[in-house]
Amino acid sequence: MAITNFDPNSIGIASNNIFGLPSTPENSRLMIIPVPWEVTVSYRNGTARAPEKILEASYQIDLCDADARDFWKEGYYLCEQDKQIIKKNDFLRHCAELIISNLSEGGETAQNAQLQKKLDEINKGSLELKDQIYQQAMSFYQQGKLVALLGGDHSTPLGLIKAAGDHFGNFGILQIDAHADLRECYEGFTYSHASVMFNVLNEVPQVEKLVQVGIRDYCDEELDRMENHPRIKTYFDQGIKSRMYEGETWKDICEDIVNQLPQQVYISFDIDGLDPKLCKNTGTPVQGGFEAEQIQYLFKKVVDSGRRIIAFDLNEVSCGEDAQDSIDASVGARILYRMCNLFMKSNA
């Protein structure tokens, strides 16, 4: 049942759901799962609070999208945050900080029984989170809904990616990111944010192709995988910029990227794929990256090609300690809205 009797020209009403819409689980086709989780982040905290900060910023968005008019009428519903996830995140994050501190001082987790116990707890908790998100997504699919995910760190969407594979069959992933996220069990954390695509390739056989865009911060282990894995195609930030400096247009490069993707596409957007001026508080900012409009153009080219977006995630948005002096949540909210619209358009 579509949303009716709503004036998109009025102000966003804070008592409504995301983007100020009078959305409910019943009148919404798209369910957005918030995952306030950042247990294994390597550098700066803050992404676990992204869903609530993006929700706050979303009320300021004008709903007119010239490329995808009125798709909001089909309903975008941000599910209620699970307070148990928040509670578990805060406890396990403290455990992870102790482990990371020990590693940075040259220690080994396995030689410290107390830290090893904490590591086992973290890996168990991360596995439970993955399974919980999987079950939640599958429940929505059984109801005929479309599903997206709002992190949290980049470890959060693995459960949704597994559910998408089981529900839709074979697909490709379009990953926008500064980092490759192909480390195996980084820092001892099986489900580290830096290992999500390694885990995807090992746990989701339906992923035919991983197309990475904007990668500019990686280790030797990851470079070996990017160069040799038959299912990975990486467009490094440096390579993209070189092609543009030498005369290629962004349109040409986007068409090249889209041609690497199969018919069904999952989009995984780590906000640090953008220029850090747009996401200065993200966990691990890296110089370089894209303007938001460039990535939105790429997503539009995916839809225009006739490919179907089957699901997506947006992650690693953080507002820092002073949200009033940050555009991160505003950028994140607008990117999320644009992704919702194009997602719905590709499933029209």
Summary of the structure (lengths in Angstrom):
residues: 348
radius of gyration: 19.3
end to end distance: 14.7
largest distance: 63.1
contacts: 1230
relative contact order: 0.16
helix: 48%
strand: 16%
